[in-house]
Amino acid sequence: MRLVVTGGAGFIGSNFIRYVLGATDDVRVTNLDALTYAGNPASLADVAEDPRYDFVRADIRDRAAVDAAVADADMVVNFAAESHVDRSIDGPAAFLDTNVTGAGVVFEACRRAEVPRVLHISTDEVYGSVAEPDSFREGDALEPNSPYSASKAGADLLARAYGVTYGYPISVTRTANNFGPYHYPEKMIPLFVTNLIDGGEVPLYGEGLNVRDWTYVEDNAAAQWLVLTEAEPGSLFNVGAGNELTNRELTMRLLERFGVGEERIRRVPDRPGHDLRYSVDTTRIRALGWRPRVDLDEGLDRTIAFYREREDWWRPLKDAGASDRRGTAG
């Protein structure tokens, strides 16, 4: 069985590939990645010599490369995306180009090759913000509030259109915030952890009251594999572990693990259009048989241990400017 993963050198994609290779014996994985700033082949160094793993350096906007990659695929998962909200505010064009046009190239290549199972990875941010105690369900309207989330919503709608127009079903998962190993250190948890390892401060937006749901990345990988292999093609699922915290609460948990206090917090002005709360109803994915196995505290401990042990992985990224971003939680 041949699986093609786009964006497999990124954070969630690399963890997904590692999960699949570890959980199966008969799946061959082709990783198609352009190796932009957040794509790092070092994230898959431990599986690079596995005979079931193959890497193709290409951009998902390259029609010929994508056509060739998916030509004999049994399954395709599209992780490839520009994904940092702050970057999308600074320059939305790249997000529209990759996240909408690029996704369209993947969808069309898969349709023409008649790939039996295709999964597109989206985000809970496409729904916008929701007040407590409500949570978004899969059929709720999409109301994205940043260029990033709008571009992801565009791809979601394109996936839906392929089912309606061509009768070609593309599954979609809308995932909550992930954390864990091999996370590019411009995002909140890896940025804060690596700053604290260096004895530095952590930049917190505003009062830190924005709420996010955190899922350990290995649990998310298991959910994606379950949807890809077991769900009806064309299905839509929310994925989240139910670990809702304010950014301030999460910050305090990290500070406590380093034995420091609020003196390490550096307040930064809030960003434009910052969604207050993300929350998704996960009844549907849980009915399929998925449950998170790693609780929040264990996941944070594992994550901190990774960054303590693997400075060789993250230090070059920070030295190259990864920490120049503010590091927010979606």
N, C-alpha and C positions, 0 to 999 in steps of 0.2 A: 504494500500500500504506500502510495507516495503523497506526501503532504508538502505543500508550498506555503511558507510563511513570509509575508512581506513585512519589512521593518523588524526583522528578527534579531538585529544587533542592538535594539533599544532595550529599555528597562523591562517592560512587561513581555515583549516578544522574546527576549533571550531567556527569561525565566520560563516562559511557555515551552520553548524548544527543549530546554533542559528537563522540564517535567515530562514531556512526551517521550523523549528518548529513554528516560528512566522508568516510565510506566509501561512501555510497550517493547516488543521484540521484533515486530514485523513492519514498523513504520520507518520509511526513509524520508528525511526532512531536507528540503531545499530552502535555504534562507536567502531571500532577495532583499538586499538593503543597499541604499546609496551611501551609507556611512557619512551622513551629515554630522554636525557637531555632537549630537547626542547618540549617534550610532557608534558603538565601540566593539571591535572584534575581540578585544580582551575579555569582554563579558562572557564569551563562549570558548575561551581558551581550553577549558577542561573537556570540551566535547569536540574540539576541532579535528582530532584524529579519529573520531568514531567513523567507521566505514558507512554508517547510515546517515551521516551528516554531510551536506554539501553547501558551499557558499557561492553566491553569485552577486557581484557588485553591480547594481543597476538601480535606476530610479523608477518608481512606479509610474511616472509620466512617460517613460520610454516604451512605446507601444510594442516595438519589435522585441525588446528584452522580456517584457511581461508575457507576450504571446508565446515566446519560446519556453519560458519557465513553466507555464501552466499547461502546456500542450498535452502532456500525458498525466496530469495530476488527478488524483482521486479526491483530494480535499485542498481547499485554499483558505487561509486565514489572513485577513488584511489588518495588520497592526500599524502599518506605515502611516505616520502622520506628524505634522508639526503640532506640538502639544502644550506649549507654555503660554498661559494667558497673557502674562506681561509682554512677552515677545509679540503676541498677536496685536496688542494695543499699539506697540511701537511700529509694527509693520504688518498689516493684515494681508497684503497681497500674496505672500508666500504661503499663508494658511489656506487661502482660497484655492491657490494653484495645486498644492499637494493634497489637501484634505477633500476637495471636491473633484477637481479635474483628475487627480491621480487615482482617487477611488473609482471614478468612472472608467478609467482605462482598465483597472483590475476587473471590474464587474463585466465589462464588455469582452475582455479576453477570456474570462471564465465562461461566459455565455456561448461564445463562438466555439470554445473547446469542449463544451458540454460537461464541465466539471460537475460531478454529482452533488458535492456539498461545499458551500461557500459560506464563510462567517466573516462578518464585518464588525470590528471592535469599535464601539462608540463610547460615550461618556454620559454620566448622569447630568452633566452641565447643560445638555440640550433642553432640559425641562425648565431651566431658570431656577429661581428661588422659591421656596415653599415655607409657609409659617407652621410653627408647631401647633398641634401634634400631627399634622397631615404628612403623608408621604406620597410621592408620585407613583402612579401605576403605568403599566406599559401603554395603555390607550390614551393617556393624557396628552393635552396639546403641548407642542414644543414652543418654548418662549425663551430662546437663548439671549444672553445679555452681553456677550463679548464676541469679538471677531472669531476667536477660536471656537467657542461653542456654536456660533452660527455656522461656521464651516463644517463642523461635525454634524449638525442638524441637516445641512444640505446633503451630505452623503447618506444619512439615514433615509431621507426622503427619496433619494435616487435609488437606493436599494429597494425600497417599497415599490417604486415605479417599475423596476425590472420584473417584479412579480406580477404586477397588474398588466403591464403592456406586453411583455414577452412570455409570460407564464414561466419565468425563470426565478425560482425562489432563492433569496439570499437571506440568511439568518443574521440577526443583529443583536448584540449585547450592549447594554448601557451600564458601564461599570462605575462604581464609586471610587474614591481616592485609594490608590494602592501604595504600599510601602514595603521595603525589604532590601535585599542585597542588589547591587549593580544599578542603583538608582542615581541618575545623573545629578551631581551636587549643586544644582540651581533650585531644585524643588525643596519644599519646606523641611521635611525630616532629614534628608541627607545633608542639606546645607547647615541646619542647626547642629546636627551631630558632629560634622567635620569641623565647624567653627568651635564647638566646645572642646573637641579633642585638641585643638590648637590653642585653647585658653582664651578664645575670643567671645564676642557678643553674638546675640541672635536678633535679627531684624524682624519685629512683629508689626504687622499692619494695624494701624489704629488702636482700638481697645482690645483687639483679639477676640471679638465676639462672633465672628463668622464660624458657622458649624459645618463640619464635614464628617462623612462616614468613612472609616479607615478599614481596609481589607489587606491582610498580608498577601503578598504577591503570589506565593505558592498556592494559596487557596483560590485565588482568582484564576490561576492557570488551570486548576482542576475544573473550575466551573466552565471555562471556555472549551476545554476538551469534551466535557459532558455534553454541552450544547452542540458542538460540532458533530459528535458521533452518535448521540442518542436522540436529540430533539428532531421534530419534524422540520425539514428544510423550509426556510421562510419564516421561522419562529422569531419572536422578539422577547428578550429577557432582560430584566434588571438584575444586576449583580452587586451585592453589598453585604458586609458582615454585620451591620447594625451597631458598629462602634462609633456612635455620634459624639463628638467632642467639639467644644469651641477651640479655636486656635490657641487661645490663652491656656485652656486646660491641657492641651497637648504639649504646649511649651513647658508648662510646669512639670509635667511628667518627665520630660527630657532633662530639665535642669536638675530635678531630684536625683536622677540616675548618675549625674556627674558631681553631685554633692555641692552644687552652687545654687544661688537664689536669684531673685528678681533683678539684682544689680547687673546681671548679664543681659537683660532685655534692653534692646535699643528700639525705641518707637520710631516708626516711619509713617509718613502720610499715607492714608488709604488710597487704593488705586481707583480709577473711574469705573463705575458700573459693577462694583464688587458684590457678588451675590451673597446674601446673608446666610442662607441655609440650604444645603442639599440633603435630600432624604428620599430614598426609593423603597417602595414596597417590593419585597423579594419572595412573595408567596409562590410565584410561578416557578422560579428556579429551584426553590426548596422542594416543591412538589415533584420536580424532575429527579430529586434525590441528592441534591448538593447541600452540604453543610460546611461552614468554615471549621477548620480543625485547629487553627492557631489563634489563641485569644490575643487581645491587644497587648497586654503586658509582656507575654512571651514573645510576640512579634517584635516589640520594641527592643527587648533584650537581645534577640537574635540579630536585629539590624545594627544595633550599636556594636555588638561583637564583630560583625562583618567589617564595619568601617575601622574598628581598632586593629583588626588583623590584616586588612587588605589596603593599607596605605599605598602600596604599589599600584593599586587600581585607580584610586580616586585622586591622589596627590597630583599627578600630571594634568588631570582635568581642571583642578582648582588653579594650578599654576598657569594654565592656559586661559583663565578668565571665567570659569564656570561660576565662581562665587560672586561675580559682578552683578548677577541678577538678585532681586530681593529675596526670592525663595518663599513662595506662597503656597497655600493649600488649595489650589484650583480656583 
